[in-house]
Amino acid sequence: MKIVIADSSTLITLLDTENFSFLFKLFDEMIITDEVYNEITYKFNHKQKIDYYLCSKKLQLQSIEHDELYEMLIKRLDAGESESIALAKKLELPLIIDERKGRSMAKSIGVPIIGLVGIILQLLKSDIILKEKAIEIIEDIEANDFRLSQGLKDLIYNY
């Protein structure tokens, strides 16, 4: 069973572009923290969609104690990233995260990470989507102000 922890930015982008369900083609279960839930549902107005996935049991909500690791992370990152990284470390699970600073902090403490482009590449490699769909997703996420470097886009374009 493939389980992953997720920070909010990738999820919000996939929700905004109607590509969120692809995550469950790669992962059996995704866990988000309370703060990530709040960011997605209240700040970005995706409560109905997220609650649907919570009811389906594909998405789990888990509280995390604000321990020493969290306190160290919160000095450098936002609350959602800090909770997600701390939970991924505690549960020894990979983390979906795209913010550069958060990725760097997660890697520095040994948390395996994957970002949006990595997810799209896994969908391609697993023959879940075709290259044309991958390019369409890239175009959709860029239209929603998700910034991707040319190098990351080339990983998809040159696949």
C-alpha positions as CSV (number, residue, x, y, z in Angstrom):
1,M,0.0,0.0,0.0
2,K,1.4,3.4,-1.1
3,I,0.8,6.1,1.5
4,V,2.0,9.7,1.3
5,I,1.8,12.9,3.3
6,A,0.9,16.0,1.4
7,D,1.5,19.7,1.8
8,S,-1.1,22.1,0.3
9,S,0.3,23.8,-2.7
10,T,0.4,20.8,-5.0
11,L,-3.1,19.7,-3.9
12,I,-4.6,23.1,-4.4
13,T,-3.1,23.3,-7.9
14,L,-4.5,19.9,-8.8
15,L,-7.9,20.8,-7.3
16,D,-7.9,24.1,-9.3
17,T,-7.2,22.3,-12.5
18,E,-9.5,19.3,-12.0
19,N,-6.6,16.8,-11.9
20,F,-6.7,15.9,-8.2
21,S,-8.1,12.4,-8.7
22,F,-4.9,11.4,-10.5
23,L,-3.1,11.3,-7.1
24,F,-5.2,8.3,-6.2
25,K,-3.9,6.4,-9.3
26,L,-0.4,6.6,-7.7
27,F,-1.2,6.5,-4.0
28,D,-3.7,4.3,-2.1
29,E,-3.9,6.8,0.7
30,M,-2.9,10.4,1.3
31,I,-2.6,12.0,4.7
32,I,-2.9,15.8,5.4
33,T,-2.5,17.7,8.6
34,D,-5.0,20.0,10.2
35,E,-3.3,23.1,8.9
36,V,-3.1,21.8,5.4
37,Y,-6.8,21.0,5.5
38,N,-7.5,24.6,6.7
39,E,-5.3,26.0,3.9
40,I,-7.1,24.0,1.2
41,T,-10.6,24.3,2.5
42,Y,-10.9,27.8,3.9
43,K,-8.2,29.8,2.2
44,F,-8.7,28.2,-1.2
45,N,-12.4,27.2,-1.0
46,H,-12.1,23.5,-1.8
47,K,-14.0,22.2,1.2
48,Q,-16.6,20.2,-0.7
49,K,-14.0,18.4,-2.8
50,I,-11.7,17.6,0.1
51,D,-14.5,16.4,2.3
52,Y,-15.6,14.1,-0.5
53,Y,-12.2,12.4,-0.4
54,L,-12.1,12.3,3.4
55,C,-15.4,10.5,3.3
56,S,-14.1,8.0,0.7
57,K,-11.2,7.2,3.1
58,K,-8.6,7.9,0.4
59,L,-7.7,11.0,2.1
60,Q,-7.0,11.0,5.9
61,L,-6.8,13.9,8.3
62,Q,-4.2,13.6,11.0
63,S,-3.3,16.0,13.8
64,I,0.3,16.4,14.8
65,E,1.8,17.4,18.1
66,H,3.8,20.6,17.8
67,D,7.0,19.0,19.1
68,E,10.7,20.0,18.9
69,L,10.9,19.3,15.2
70,Y,7.8,21.3,14.4
71,E,9.1,24.2,16.5
72,M,12.4,24.1,14.6
73,L,10.6,24.1,11.2
74,I,8.0,26.8,12.1
75,K,10.9,29.3,12.5
76,R,11.6,28.9,8.8
77,L,8.5,27.7,7.1
78,D,4.7,28.2,7.2
79,A,2.5,26.1,9.5
80,G,1.2,23.8,6.8
81,E,4.7,22.9,5.5
82,S,6.0,22.5,9.1
83,E,3.2,20.1,10.1
84,S,3.6,18.1,6.9
85,I,7.3,17.7,7.1
86,A,7.1,16.8,10.8
87,L,4.4,14.3,10.2
88,A,6.3,12.7,7.2
89,K,9.4,12.4,9.4
90,K,7.4,10.9,12.3
91,L,5.6,8.4,10.1
92,E,8.6,7.7,7.9
93,L,6.5,8.4,4.7
94,P,7.3,10.4,1.6
95,L,6.0,13.9,1.3
96,I,4.4,15.8,-1.6
97,I,5.8,19.3,-1.5
98,D,6.7,21.9,-4.1
99,E,8.0,25.0,-2.3
100,R,11.7,25.2,-2.6
101,K,12.5,26.1,1.0
102,G,10.2,23.3,2.3
103,R,11.7,20.7,-0.1
104,S,15.2,21.7,1.1
105,M,14.2,21.4,4.8
106,A,12.5,18.0,4.3
107,K,15.5,16.6,2.4
108,S,17.9,17.9,5.0
109,I,16.2,15.7,7.7
110,G,15.8,12.7,5.5
111,V,12.2,12.9,4.3
112,P,11.7,11.6,0.8
113,I,9.9,14.1,-1.4
114,I,8.0,14.3,-4.6
115,G,6.7,17.4,-6.4
116,L,4.1,18.0,-9.0
117,V,6.4,17.3,-11.9
118,G,7.5,14.1,-10.3
119,I,3.9,13.1,-9.9
120,I,3.2,13.8,-13.6
121,L,6.3,11.8,-14.5
122,Q,5.2,8.8,-12.4
123,L,1.7,9.0,-14.1
124,L,3.5,8.9,-17.5
125,K,5.9,6.1,-16.5
126,S,3.0,4.0,-15.1
127,D,1.0,4.5,-18.3
128,I,-1.8,6.1,-16.4
129,I,-1.7,9.1,-18.7
130,L,-0.3,9.8,-22.1
131,K,2.2,12.5,-22.9
132,E,-0.5,14.7,-24.4
133,K,-2.4,14.7,-21.1
134,A,0.8,15.4,-19.2
135,I,1.4,18.5,-21.4
136,E,-2.2,19.5,-20.9
137,I,-1.8,19.3,-17.1
138,I,1.4,21.4,-17.3
139,E,-0.4,24.0,-19.4
140,D,-3.4,24.0,-17.0
141,I,-1.2,24.4,-13.9
142,E,0.8,27.2,-15.5
143,A,-2.5,29.0,-16.4
144,N,-3.3,28.8,-12.7
145,D,-0.1,30.7,-11.8
146,F,1.9,27.6,-10.7
147,R,5.5,28.4,-11.7
148,L,7.6,25.7,-13.3
149,S,11.2,26.1,-14.5
150,Q,11.9,25.3,-18.2
151,G,14.1,22.4,-16.9
152,L,11.1,20.8,-15.1
153,K,8.8,21.4,-18.1
154,D,11.4,19.8,-20.4
155,L,11.3,16.6,-18.3
156,I,7.7,16.2,-19.4
157,Y,8.1,17.6,-23.0
158,N,11.1,15.4,-23.7
159,Y,9.7,12.2,-22.1
